[in-house]
């Protein structure tokens, strides 16, 4: 199976299955000399860990990170960083009834058709536990970005029909509610909505918004490796994500050029923008303003409400999925989207370092 790696210079490769011995990531190309500890990684993993509220799966995983290589005496060494998280609470028996059935909304059918075989225990590589490796890599990328004054922050923008409007956004409230919404008031209403769906054995989706400040001008390559293109690739590769937009995104299609264009002006000798409809990118490169990206996540497909499907024998059947599943995956996906954003920026920062001769001369002359 190809396609488990992302990035060019700051390159990550995730590995492992939902019900195997463990999952993890190898990070290749991380510069030496960055302060990094297990605690730095654990803070990120704890944000996506299951079982932290009534809105998440009850699978009881501690998700403890083990750094196997690439760090010595609290500093990265420049060699590949390998991080392992062991699976401790697998219940493969929960998936026995679906071993020969195709779950609606899951990858069961295309996986079986493509490979002639599938790991039905939680989806194998298609499981949400694959995102542990991404999250651990994101923790490392954030350590690099922070050294350069770049800050990345993601949060739940919407759960179902309940949206935190821009004027009501309070970043200080993100960690004050279990849905990671920057508004406790909206989170309260959204929580009641999720609870009502749980009673109906159903699920919902939502939107995660991610912002990044301090990004220098010029990150991203202007053709195939645009900043926004790579962000879309990295974030769209997360299993539950069905759409990505930068800045105004789809809303820009219903405006006019005189509104959508961001006027430039000078401030303290620097070129600035009066608005940020572009979301921090122009021509595939960062423009120095705040990066703004949103991801739309679908409702959790594993629901106990009876659904119609077929089995591997081609028979029409009804199915009710049992086990431990999130009624809404959005809150746990927040840190994963933040991580993929950080990994993308980190990789393009390293590429940008050799974009012009003057940069090289600063190092070698």
Buried (B, 14 or more C-beta within 10 A) or exposed (E): EEEBEBBBBBBBBBBBBBBBEBBBBBBBBBBEEBEBBBEBBBBBBBBBBBBBBEBBBEBEBBBBBEBEEBBEEEBBBEEBBBBBBBBEEBEBEBBEBBEBBBBBBBBBBEBBEEEEEBBBBBBBBBBBBBBBBBBBBBBBBBBBBBEEEBEBBBBBBBBBEBBBEEEEBBEEBBEEBBBBBBBBBBBBBBBEBBEEBBEEEBBBBBBBBBBBEBBEEBBBBEEEBBBBBBBBBBBBBBBBBEBBBBBBBEEBEEEEEEEBBBEEEEEEEEEBBEEBBBBBBBEBBBBBBBBBBBBBBBBBBBBBEEBEBBBEEEEEEEBEBBBBBBBBBBBBBBBBBBBBBBBBBBBBBBBBBEEEEEEEEEEEE
